[in-house]
């Protein structure tokens, strides 16, 4: 569905996703360099700050979603913007590690408040009938606008770094201040009747965190978490393979550009294909593409002790398959979450989106720890160099087979609707 066909509220939310990512990527990718060059801190301090920022966001998504259910999505979205402004302001004022660490944590918490609330609000913004294709395709546009922000943000940050990291922080504060004012002005209050949680009696609402007791939804989140684990290998498995080939990390810029170009160019065609084949087949195909990506990585992996290979094509193919699978899976996962909440879209929906995101964060943390040990063991014992990527093939295939079996029951007409992100950061 064309972007202009959405309601003003939906376009406002999608624009907020773009600007939120713009403000994030103009600052956060440059934090490590600033900590080293401006403060002279070592790798341990840098790792602590970056790890705390990531955990405070991914680990807090469930809590942020529960707050969105209690406060209302609008309040949580605005609070997320304000907390991120506070985080950037703390980073700007920091002169020592504890204060810089606090700023990084506040930056992550801002994202944890913002993202599940925005996703929940998008899920209900245009749902005027029980069967509404807008709810599905809107998440395709969420992926596109988010990726646009992720592409433009580093360009803005790079331009500002000529004036120092403080200039990037000041620009980020300005960006989030503007978006806070615009959202306060343009975003209508949460509904006070119908599906809106604000007007429902406490007894009619799903208890906060009630999704944790829904076994079917827990299985859905567990299997869906493989998607984030797989996509995160752009930051782990792909650099490992580049290093084994002696290509160096300078090639990463080209791979991330490839990922962005594919997302912006193919997200709508992938969504159209998803609309034709339905949720179950789309998810199976998406996870099968992830499995193919890691099968290619395993089959073309280079022995670190052997002669280096300078072939870039296999790594580009791995990235292409990862991105295509991610494009098929992510919007569909986000579109299906409301179907697990039949007692009212707003009742517990924020917590549901939060749990999906937190499950992915836990999967990345645990999965990368296991993969790291496998990489070390493979090099130490001189196993077949593709060994670390075999478990990723297996878990992707597991999700391809099992996830369609735990989807909520849907009417035939609804099951054929399109699914259509990147999580706001």
C-alpha positions in Angstrom: 0.0 0.0 0.0 1.4 3.4 -0.9 2.8 5.5 1.9 0.5 8.4 1.2 -2.6 6.2 1.6 -2.0 5.8 5.4 -3.6 8.0 8.0 -1.8 11.1 9.2 -1.2 9.3 12.5 0.5 6.3 10.9 2.6 8.6 8.7 3.7 10.5 11.8 4.7 7.3 13.5 6.7 6.1 10.5 8.4 9.5 10.2 9.3 9.2 13.9 10.9 5.8 13.2 13.1 7.4 10.5 14.1 10.4 12.7 14.7 8.3 15.8 17.1 6.1 13.9 18.7 9.2 12.3 19.5 10.6 15.8 20.7 7.2 17.0 23.1 6.4 14.1 24.5 9.9 14.0 26.0 9.3 17.5 26.2 5.7 18.8 28.4 4.2 16.0 31.0 6.8 16.9 31.0 6.3 20.7 33.8 3.8 20.8 36.1 6.0 18.8 35.3 9.0 21.0 36.0 7.0 24.2 39.4 6.0 22.9 40.5 9.3 21.3 38.8 11.9 23.5 39.1 10.1 26.9 41.9 7.7 26.3 40.0 4.7 27.8 41.1 1.1 27.1 39.2 -1.7 25.5 37.7 -2.9 28.8 36.0 0.4 29.6 34.8 0.7 26.0 33.4 -2.8 26.1 31.6 -2.1 29.4 29.9 1.0 28.1 28.8 -0.5 24.8 27.7 -3.7 26.5 25.7 -1.8 29.1 24.0 0.3 26.4 23.0 -2.7 24.4 21.7 -4.6 27.4 19.8 -1.6 28.8 17.9 -1.5 25.5 17.4 -5.1 24.4 17.1 -6.3 28.0 14.6 -3.6 28.9 12.2 -4.0 25.9 9.8 -6.2 27.9 9.7 -3.8 30.7 9.3 -0.9 28.3 6.4 -2.7 26.6 4.7 -3.3 30.0 5.0 0.4 30.8 3.5 1.2 27.4 0.5 -1.0 28.3 0.2 0.8 31.6 0.9 4.4 30.6 -0.5 4.3 27.0 1.7 4.1 23.9 1.8 7.9 23.4 3.2 8.6 26.8 5.8 5.9 26.5 6.9 7.1 23.0 7.3 10.7 24.4 9.0 9.4 27.5 11.5 7.4 25.3 12.4 10.5 23.4 12.9 12.5 26.6 15.0 9.8 28.2 17.2 9.6 25.1 17.7 13.4 25.2 18.7 13.0 28.9 21.1 10.2 27.9 22.8 12.3 25.2 22.9 15.3 27.5 24.6 13.2 30.1 27.1 12.0 27.5 27.8 15.6 26.5 28.4 16.6 30.2 30.5 13.5 31.1 34.1 13.9 32.1 34.6 10.5 33.7 33.6 6.9 33.1 30.7 6.6 35.6 28.9 9.5 34.1 29.5 8.4 30.5 28.3 4.9 31.5 25.1 6.5 32.9 24.5 8.4 29.7 25.0 5.2 27.6 22.5 3.3 29.8 19.9 6.2 29.5 20.3 6.1 25.8 19.4 2.4 25.7 16.5 2.8 28.1 15.1 5.5 25.8 15.0 3.0 23.0 13.4 0.4 25.2 10.6 2.8 26.0 10.1 4.0 22.5 10.2 0.9 20.2 7.6 -1.5 21.7 5.2 1.4 22.2 5.6 2.6 18.6 5.1 -0.9 17.3 2.0 -1.4 19.4 0.6 1.9 18.3 1.2 1.2 14.7 -0.6 -2.2 15.1 -3.8 -0.4 16.1 -3.5 2.9 14.3 -5.4 1.9 11.2 -7.2 -1.2 12.4 -10.8 -0.1 11.8 -12.1 -3.5 10.9 -11.4 -7.0 12.1 -9.6 -7.8 8.9 -7.4 -4.9 7.7 -4.5 -5.3 5.4 -3.0 -2.0 6.5 -1.9 -3.6 9.8 0.4 -6.0 8.0 1.9 -3.8 5.3 2.6 -0.9 7.7 5.4 -2.9 9.1 7.0 -3.0 5.7 7.1 0.7 5.7 8.5 0.7 9.3 11.4 -1.4 7.9 12.0 1.0 5.1 11.8 4.2 7.1 14.0 2.7 9.8 16.6 1.6 7.3 16.6 5.1 5.7 17.4 6.5 9.1 20.1 3.9 9.6 21.7 4.9 6.3 21.5 8.7 6.8 22.5 8.8 10.4 26.2 7.7 10.0 26.5 10.2 7.1 25.3 13.0 9.4 27.6 11.8 12.2 30.6 11.6 9.9 30.0 15.2 8.7 29.7 16.4 12.3 32.8 14.7 13.6 34.9 17.4 12.1 33.7 19.5 15.0 34.1 16.7 17.5 31.9 14.1 19.2 30.2 16.8 21.2 28.8 18.3 18.0 27.3 15.0 17.1 25.7 14.7 20.6 24.4 18.3 20.3 22.8 17.5 16.9 21.3 14.3 18.3 19.8 16.3 21.2 18.3 18.7 18.7 16.9 15.9 16.6 15.2 14.2 19.5 13.9 17.5 20.9 12.3 18.3 17.5 10.7 14.9 17.2 9.4 15.1 20.8 7.6 18.4 20.1 6.2 17.1 16.8 4.9 13.9 18.3 3.4 15.7 21.2 1.6 18.0 18.7 0.8 15.5 16.0 0.2 12.2 17.8 -3.4 11.9 19.1 -4.0 10.7 22.7 -4.4 7.0 23.3 -8.0 5.9 22.7 -10.3 5.9 25.7 -12.8 3.4 24.4 -13.0 0.4 22.1 -9.6 -1.2 21.7 -7.9 1.5 23.7 -6.5 0.3 27.0 -7.0 3.6 28.7 -10.8 3.3 28.8 -11.1 -0.4 29.7 -11.6 -1.5 33.3 -8.6 -3.1 35.0 -10.4 -6.4 35.1 -10.8 -6.4 31.4 -7.1 -5.9 30.6 -4.6 -8.7 30.3 -2.4 -8.5 33.4 1.0 -6.9 32.8 3.3 -9.6 31.6 0.4 -12.0 30.9 2.1 -12.9 27.7 4.7 -14.7 29.8 2.1 -17.3 30.7 1.0 -17.9 27.1 2.9 -21.0 26.1 2.1 -20.6 22.4 3.3 -17.1 22.4 6.4 -18.0 24.3 7.2 -20.6 21.7 6.5 -18.0 18.9 9.0 -15.6 20.6 11.6 -18.3 21.1 11.5 -19.5 17.5 11.3 -15.9 16.1 14.4 -15.0 18.2 16.6 -17.0 15.7 15.9 -14.2 13.2 17.8 -11.6 15.3 20.5 -14.0 16.2 21.0 -14.7 12.5 21.0 -11.1 11.4 23.4 -10.2 14.2 26.0 -12.3 12.4 26.6 -9.3 10.2 28.6 -8.1 13.3 30.1 -11.5 14.2 30.3 -14.2 11.6 30.8 -11.9 8.7 33.8 -10.1 10.2 35.3 -13.5 11.2 35.1 -14.7 7.6 36.5 -11.4 6.3 39.5 -11.7 8.6 40.1 -15.3 7.6 40.3 -14.2 4.0 42.7 -11.4 4.8 40.3 -8.8 3.4 40.3 -6.5 6.5 37.4 -4.7 8.1 37.4 -1.9 5.5 35.2 -4.2 3.4 32.5 -4.1 6.1 31.4 -0.7 4.9 30.6 -2.2 1.4 28.7 -5.0 3.0 26.6 -2.7 5.1 25.9 -0.6 2.1 24.8 -3.8 0.3 22.5 -4.6 3.1 20.9 -1.1 3.1 20.5 -1.1 -0.7 18.8 -4.5 -0.7 16.4 -3.5 2.1 15.4 -0.2 0.5 15.1 -1.7 -3.0 13.5 -5.1 -2.2 11.4 -4.7 0.9 8.2 -3.8 -1.0 8.6 -6.7 -3.6 9.3 -9.1 -0.7 6.2 -7.9 1.0 4.1 -8.4 -2.1 5.4 -12.0 -2.3 4.5 -12.5 1.3 1.0 -11.2 0.7 0.5 -13.9 -2.0 1.8 -16.9 -0.1 0.6 -16.1 3.5 2.3 -16.0 6.9 3.3 -19.7 7.4 5.0 -20.1 4.0 6.6 -16.7 4.3 8.2 -17.5 7.6 9.4 -20.9 6.4 10.9 -19.4 3.3 12.6 -16.6 5.3 14.2 -18.9 7.8 15.2 -21.2 4.9 17.0 -18.3 3.4 18.9 -17.7 6.7 19.9 -21.4 6.7 21.1 -21.0 3.1 23.2 -18.0 4.2 25.0 -20.0 6.9 25.3 -23.0 4.6 27.2 -20.8 2.1 29.3 -19.4 4.9 30.2 -22.9 6.1 30.8 -24.3 2.6 33.1 -21.4 1.6 34.8 -20.9 5.0 38.6 -20.5 4.8 41.0 -22.2 7.1 42.7 -19.5 9.1 45.9 -21.6 9.2 45.9 -22.1 5.4 46.6 -19.7 2.6 44.2 -16.7 2.6 41.5 -16.3 0.0 40.7 -12.9 -1.2 37.3 -13.9 -2.7 34.7 -11.4 -1.6 31.8 -13.0 -3.5 30.9 -15.7 -1.0 30.7 -13.1 1.9 28.5 -10.9 -0.3 26.2 -13.9 -1.0 26.0 -14.6 2.8 24.9 -11.0 3.5 22.4 -11.0 0.6 20.7 -14.2 1.9 20.7 -12.9 5.4 19.1 -9.6 4.4 16.5 -11.3 2.2 15.5 -13.7 5.0 15.3 -10.9 7.5 13.1 -8.8 5.1 10.7 -11.7 4.8 10.6 -12.6 8.5 10.7 -9.3 10.5 7.7 -7.5 9.3 5.6 -10.7 9.4 6.6 -11.4 13.0 5.6 -7.9 14.0 2.3 -8.1 12.1 1.4 -11.4 13.8 1.9 -10.3 17.4 -1.6 -8.8 17.8 -3.2 -12.1 16.8 -2.1 -13.5 20.1 -4.1 -10.9 22.0 -7.7 -11.5 21.0 -9.2 -9.7 24.1 -8.4 -6.3 22.8 -5.5 -5.1 20.7 -4.1 -2.7 23.4 -4.4 -5.1 26.3 -0.9 -6.4 26.8 0.3 -5.6 23.3 3.2 -3.5 24.3 4.5 -6.3 26.5 4.1 -8.7 23.6 6.3 -6.6 21.3 8.7 -6.1 24.2 9.0 -9.8 24.8 9.7 -10.5 21.1 12.5 -8.0 21.2 13.9 -9.2 24.5 13.9 -12.8 23.4 16.0 -11.8 20.4 18.4 -10.0 22.6 18.8 -13.0 24.9 19.3 -15.2 21.8 22.0 -13.0 20.5 23.8 -12.9 23.8 23.7 -16.6 24.4 24.2 -17.6 20.7 27.2 -15.4 20.2 28.8 -16.8 23.4 28.4 -20.3 22.0 29.6 -19.3 18.5 32.6 -17.6 20.0 33.7 -20.7 21.8 33.1 -22.8 18.7 35.3 -20.4 16.6 38.1 -20.6 19.2 37.8 -24.4 19.4 37.7 -24.8 15.6 41.0 -22.9 15.3 42.6 -24.5 18.3 41.8 -28.1 17.3 42.0 -27.4 13.5 38.5 -28.7 12.8 36.7 -28.1 9.5 36.6 -24.2 9.3 32.8 -24.2 8.6 32.0 -25.9 11.9 30.9 -22.8 13.8 28.2 -22.0 11.3 26.6 -25.5 11.2 24.5 -24.9 14.4 23.1 -21.7 12.8 22.0 -23.7 9.8 20.3 -26.1 12.2 18.4 -23.6 14.3 17.3 -21.7 11.2 15.9 -24.9 9.7 14.2 -25.7 13.1 12.4 -22.3 13.0 11.5 -22.8 9.4 9.7 -26.1 10.3 8.3 -25.3 13.7 7.3 -21.6 13.7 4.3 -22.0 11.3 2.9 -24.7 13.7 2.7 -22.2 16.6 1.0 -19.4 14.7 -2.4 -18.3 16.1 -5.5 -19.7 14.3 -6.7 -17.3 11.6 -9.7 -17.1 9.3 -8.8 -18.1 5.8 -9.3 -14.6 4.5 -7.0 -13.2 7.1 -4.3 -15.8 6.7 -3.7 -14.6 3.1 -3.0 -11.0 4.1 0.4 -9.5 3.5 2.9 -9.4 6.3 5.0 -6.7 6.4 11.4 -4.0 10.5 14.0 -3.0 11.8 13.6 -2.2 15.5 13.9 1.4 16.4 17.1 1.9 18.1 
